[in-house]
């Protein structure tokens, strides 16, 4: 991954593909729930510069984005979508920024690996979700040998300072980008249970949604033909996870 200067308008991970990612997330949730999800409040935790939240706002009633860093693009996006609002704050501020049990759908996409306490993140999200509401939760897999942020093999399995030092010695300018802490399938699902969620492995649904978003008819047929049980059996060693978490009804 080429190193980029991070600014308020141009995140280091780029802007490309935010609309396609949002469409795939929405399609995944619709396939799982098989009900109207367009009403109510959607929350995008760790929304970054707001591309996914803005695309979702074209399809749902209200979207709230929360990110630790205030981005200049937020003002432009909000001027284009009256049902979109952004707040600067961490996951620890969710219960201050939002009324408890007020959110219908939460998006927590590629966030958990960047926070200091994933268990506290899940608990904070749980507090603002309505009973029976859902959370789209996706992120990288510790067991996948390629670290997905710097695209180096095995470095996330090593002590962090040791890995960063060797990356620099080998001429990499990305050592500082090695700042994510991935978990395994079993570690994450244990966190979900402890936080009080019902958990569904939805990677097979996301595969179908990606194929539909790309308009790849052949790929879509292949995705549908792959047995769900086979895909789910491989989830613990997949590059990343997609879970749909449900907060139990009162």
TAURCOR-V532665 format. One record per residue. N is the residue number from 1. RES is the residue in three letters. SS is DSSP state (alpha for helix, beta for strand, coil for the rest). PSI is psi in radians with two decimals (999 if undefined). Layout:
BEGIN
n=N res=RES ss=SS psi=PSI
n=N res=RES ss=SS psi=PSI
END
This chain:
BEGIN
n=1 res=UNK ss=coil psi=2.16
n=2 res=UNK ss=coil psi=2.36
n=3 res=UNK ss=coil psi=2.36
n=4 res=UNK ss=coil psi=2.60
n=5 res=UNK ss=coil psi=2.24
n=6 res=UNK ss=coil psi=2.20
n=7 res=UNK ss=coil psi=3.12
n=8 res=UNK ss=coil psi=-0.34
n=9 res=UNK ss=coil psi=-0.20
n=10 res=UNK ss=coil psi=1.54
n=11 res=UNK ss=coil psi=2.71
n=12 res=UNK ss=coil psi=-0.43
n=13 res=UNK ss=coil psi=-0.05
n=14 res=UNK ss=coil psi=2.92
n=15 res=UNK ss=coil psi=-0.28
n=16 res=UNK ss=coil psi=2.45
n=17 res=UNK ss=coil psi=0.08
n=18 res=UNK ss=alpha psi=-0.68
n=19 res=UNK ss=alpha psi=-0.75
n=20 res=UNK ss=alpha psi=-0.65
n=21 res=UNK ss=alpha psi=-0.74
n=22 res=UNK ss=alpha psi=-0.74
n=23 res=UNK ss=alpha psi=-0.70
n=24 res=UNK ss=alpha psi=-0.68
n=25 res=UNK ss=alpha psi=-0.82
n=26 res=UNK ss=alpha psi=-0.76
n=27 res=UNK ss=alpha psi=-0.69
n=28 res=UNK ss=alpha psi=-0.80
n=29 res=UNK ss=alpha psi=-0.68
n=30 res=UNK ss=alpha psi=-0.71
n=31 res=UNK ss=alpha psi=-0.62
n=32 res=UNK ss=alpha psi=-0.82
n=33 res=UNK ss=alpha psi=-0.56
n=34 res=UNK ss=coil psi=0.71
n=35 res=UNK ss=coil psi=2.96
n=36 res=UNK ss=coil psi=2.06
n=37 res=UNK ss=coil psi=0.09
n=38 res=UNK ss=coil psi=-0.33
n=39 res=UNK ss=coil psi=2.78
n=40 res=UNK ss=coil psi=-2.95
n=41 res=UNK ss=beta psi=2.25
n=42 res=UNK ss=beta psi=2.43
n=43 res=UNK ss=beta psi=2.20
n=44 res=UNK ss=beta psi=1.80
n=45 res=UNK ss=beta psi=2.27
n=46 res=UNK ss=coil psi=0.84
n=47 res=UNK ss=coil psi=-0.19
n=48 res=UNK ss=coil psi=-2.44
n=49 res=UNK ss=coil psi=-0.01
n=50 res=UNK ss=coil psi=0.14
n=51 res=UNK ss=alpha psi=-0.77
n=52 res=UNK ss=alpha psi=-0.81
n=53 res=UNK ss=alpha psi=-0.71
n=54 res=UNK ss=alpha psi=-0.69
n=55 res=UNK ss=alpha psi=-0.73
n=56 res=UNK ss=alpha psi=-0.60
n=57 res=UNK ss=alpha psi=-0.36
n=58 res=UNK ss=coil psi=-0.20
n=59 res=UNK ss=coil psi=-0.28
n=60 res=UNK ss=coil psi=2.99
n=61 res=UNK ss=coil psi=-0.82
n=62 res=UNK ss=beta psi=2.43
n=63 res=UNK ss=beta psi=2.31
n=64 res=UNK ss=beta psi=2.20
n=65 res=UNK ss=beta psi=2.41
n=66 res=UNK ss=beta psi=2.29
n=67 res=UNK ss=beta psi=2.55
n=68 res=UNK ss=coil psi=-0.47
n=69 res=UNK ss=coil psi=2.21
n=70 res=UNK ss=coil psi=2.25
n=71 res=UNK ss=coil psi=2.46
n=72 res=UNK ss=coil psi=-0.54
n=73 res=UNK ss=alpha psi=-0.35
n=74 res=UNK ss=alpha psi=-0.78
n=75 res=UNK ss=alpha psi=-0.74
n=76 res=UNK ss=alpha psi=-0.79
n=77 res=UNK ss=alpha psi=-0.71
n=78 res=UNK ss=alpha psi=-0.55
n=79 res=UNK ss=alpha psi=-0.41
n=80 res=UNK ss=alpha psi=-0.40
n=81 res=UNK ss=coil psi=1.93
n=82 res=UNK ss=coil psi=-0.30
n=83 res=UNK ss=coil psi=0.33
n=84 res=UNK ss=beta psi=2.33
n=85 res=UNK ss=beta psi=2.55
n=86 res=UNK ss=beta psi=2.58
n=87 res=UNK ss=beta psi=2.43
n=88 res=UNK ss=beta psi=2.15
n=89 res=UNK ss=coil psi=2.83
n=90 res=UNK ss=coil psi=3.09
n=91 res=UNK ss=alpha psi=-0.43
n=92 res=UNK ss=alpha psi=-0.24
n=93 res=UNK ss=alpha psi=0.01
n=94 res=UNK ss=alpha psi=-0.75
n=95 res=UNK ss=alpha psi=-0.25
n=96 res=UNK ss=alpha psi=-0.69
n=97 res=UNK ss=alpha psi=-0.47
n=98 res=UNK ss=coil psi=2.62
n=99 res=UNK ss=coil psi=2.36
n=100 res=UNK ss=coil psi=2.46
n=101 res=UNK ss=coil psi=0.81
n=102 res=UNK ss=coil psi=-0.08
n=103 res=UNK ss=beta psi=2.37
n=104 res=UNK ss=beta psi=-0.67
n=105 res=UNK ss=beta psi=2.33
n=106 res=UNK ss=beta psi=2.39
n=107 res=UNK ss=beta psi=2.09
n=108 res=UNK ss=beta psi=1.44
n=109 res=UNK ss=beta psi=2.00
n=110 res=UNK ss=coil psi=0.82
n=111 res=UNK ss=coil psi=-0.74
n=112 res=UNK ss=alpha psi=-0.59
n=113 res=UNK ss=alpha psi=-0.17
n=114 res=UNK ss=alpha psi=-0.05
n=115 res=UNK ss=coil psi=2.80
n=116 res=UNK ss=coil psi=-0.34
n=117 res=UNK ss=coil psi=1.54
n=118 res=UNK ss=alpha psi=-0.57
n=119 res=UNK ss=alpha psi=-0.74
n=120 res=UNK ss=alpha psi=-0.61
n=121 res=UNK ss=alpha psi=-0.85
n=122 res=UNK ss=alpha psi=-0.66
n=123 res=UNK ss=alpha psi=-0.69
n=124 res=UNK ss=alpha psi=-0.74
n=125 res=UNK ss=alpha psi=-0.75
n=126 res=UNK ss=alpha psi=-0.66
n=127 res=UNK ss=alpha psi=-0.59
n=128 res=UNK ss=alpha psi=-0.17
n=129 res=UNK ss=beta psi=2.47
n=130 res=UNK ss=beta psi=2.65
n=131 res=UNK ss=beta psi=2.30
n=132 res=UNK ss=beta psi=-0.06
n=133 res=UNK ss=beta psi=3.00
n=134 res=UNK ss=beta psi=2.76
n=135 res=UNK ss=beta psi=2.20
n=136 res=UNK ss=beta psi=2.03
n=137 res=UNK ss=beta psi=2.05
n=138 res=UNK ss=beta psi=2.61
n=139 res=UNK ss=beta psi=3.09
n=140 res=UNK ss=beta psi=2.86
n=141 res=UNK ss=beta psi=2.19
n=142 res=UNK ss=coil psi=-0.61
n=143 res=UNK ss=coil psi=-0.20
n=144 res=UNK ss=coil psi=2.25
n=145 res=UNK ss=coil psi=-0.31
n=146 res=UNK ss=beta psi=2.13
n=147 res=UNK ss=coil psi=2.15
n=148 res=UNK ss=coil psi=-0.17
n=149 res=UNK ss=coil psi=-0.52
n=150 res=UNK ss=coil psi=-0.18
n=151 res=UNK ss=coil psi=0.63
n=152 res=UNK ss=coil psi=2.51
n=153 res=UNK ss=beta psi=2.42
n=154 res=UNK ss=coil psi=-0.16
n=155 res=UNK ss=alpha psi=-0.50
n=156 res=UNK ss=alpha psi=-0.11
n=157 res=UNK ss=alpha psi=-0.16
n=158 res=UNK ss=coil psi=2.79
n=159 res=UNK ss=coil psi=2.34
n=160 res=UNK ss=alpha psi=-0.83
n=161 res=UNK ss=alpha psi=-0.65
n=162 res=UNK ss=alpha psi=-0.80
n=163 res=UNK ss=alpha psi=-0.76
n=164 res=UNK ss=alpha psi=-0.68
n=165 res=UNK ss=alpha psi=-0.74
n=166 res=UNK ss=alpha psi=-0.57
n=167 res=UNK ss=alpha psi=-0.73
n=168 res=UNK ss=alpha psi=-0.72
n=169 res=UNK ss=alpha psi=-0.51
n=170 res=UNK ss=coil psi=0.15
n=171 res=UNK ss=coil psi=0.19
n=172 res=UNK ss=coil psi=2.46
n=173 res=UNK ss=coil psi=0.18
n=174 res=UNK ss=coil psi=0.13
n=175 res=UNK ss=alpha psi=-0.68
n=176 res=UNK ss=alpha psi=-0.34
n=177 res=UNK ss=alpha psi=-0.14
n=178 res=UNK ss=coil psi=1.27
n=179 res=UNK ss=coil psi=0.27
n=180 res=UNK ss=coil psi=2.63
n=181 res=UNK ss=coil psi=1.71
n=182 res=UNK ss=coil psi=2.77
n=183 res=UNK ss=beta psi=2.89
n=184 res=UNK ss=coil psi=2.92
n=185 res=UNK ss=alpha psi=-0.81
n=186 res=UNK ss=alpha psi=-0.64
n=187 res=UNK ss=alpha psi=-0.74
n=188 res=UNK ss=alpha psi=-0.80
n=189 res=UNK ss=alpha psi=-0.54
n=190 res=UNK ss=alpha psi=-0.71
n=191 res=UNK ss=alpha psi=-0.71
n=192 res=UNK ss=alpha psi=-0.81
n=193 res=UNK ss=alpha psi=-0.74
n=194 res=UNK ss=alpha psi=-0.55
n=195 res=UNK ss=alpha psi=-0.12
n=196 res=UNK ss=coil psi=0.42
n=197 res=UNK ss=beta psi=2.64
n=198 res=UNK ss=beta psi=2.36
n=199 res=UNK ss=beta psi=2.33
n=200 res=UNK ss=beta psi=2.26
n=201 res=UNK ss=beta psi=2.01
n=202 res=UNK ss=coil psi=0.39
n=203 res=UNK ss=alpha psi=-0.57
n=204 res=UNK ss=alpha psi=-0.59
n=205 res=UNK ss=alpha psi=-0.68
n=206 res=UNK ss=alpha psi=-0.62
n=207 res=UNK ss=alpha psi=-0.78
n=208 res=UNK ss=alpha psi=-0.73
n=209 res=UNK ss=alpha psi=-0.71
n=210 res=UNK ss=alpha psi=-0.72
n=211 res=UNK ss=alpha psi=-0.72
n=212 res=UNK ss=alpha psi=-0.74
n=213 res=UNK ss=alpha psi=-0.54
n=214 res=UNK ss=alpha psi=-0.13
n=215 res=UNK ss=coil psi=0.46
n=216 res=UNK ss=coil psi=1.58
n=217 res=UNK ss=alpha psi=-0.76
n=218 res=UNK ss=alpha psi=-0.76
n=219 res=UNK ss=alpha psi=-0.65
n=220 res=UNK ss=alpha psi=-0.77
n=221 res=UNK ss=alpha psi=-0.69
n=222 res=UNK ss=alpha psi=-0.72
n=223 res=UNK ss=alpha psi=-0.68
n=224 res=UNK ss=alpha psi=-0.59
n=225 res=UNK ss=alpha psi=-0.42
n=226 res=UNK ss=coil psi=2.15
n=227 res=UNK ss=coil psi=2.38
n=228 res=UNK ss=alpha psi=-0.73
n=229 res=UNK ss=alpha psi=-0.62
n=230 res=UNK ss=alpha psi=-0.77
n=231 res=UNK ss=alpha psi=-0.77
n=232 res=UNK ss=alpha psi=-0.55
n=233 res=UNK ss=alpha psi=-0.49
n=234 res=UNK ss=coil psi=-0.10
n=235 res=UNK ss=alpha psi=-0.74
n=236 res=UNK ss=alpha psi=-0.33
n=237 res=UNK ss=alpha psi=0.27
n=238 res=UNK ss=coil psi=2.81
n=239 res=UNK ss=coil psi=-0.60
n=240 res=UNK ss=beta psi=3.02
n=241 res=UNK ss=beta psi=2.65
n=242 res=UNK ss=beta psi=2.04
n=243 res=UNK ss=beta psi=2.60
n=244 res=UNK ss=beta psi=2.06
n=245 res=UNK ss=beta psi=2.39
n=246 res=UNK ss=beta psi=2.32
n=247 res=UNK ss=beta psi=2.21
n=248 res=UNK ss=coil psi=2.44
n=249 res=UNK ss=coil psi=2.61
n=250 res=UNK ss=coil psi=999
END
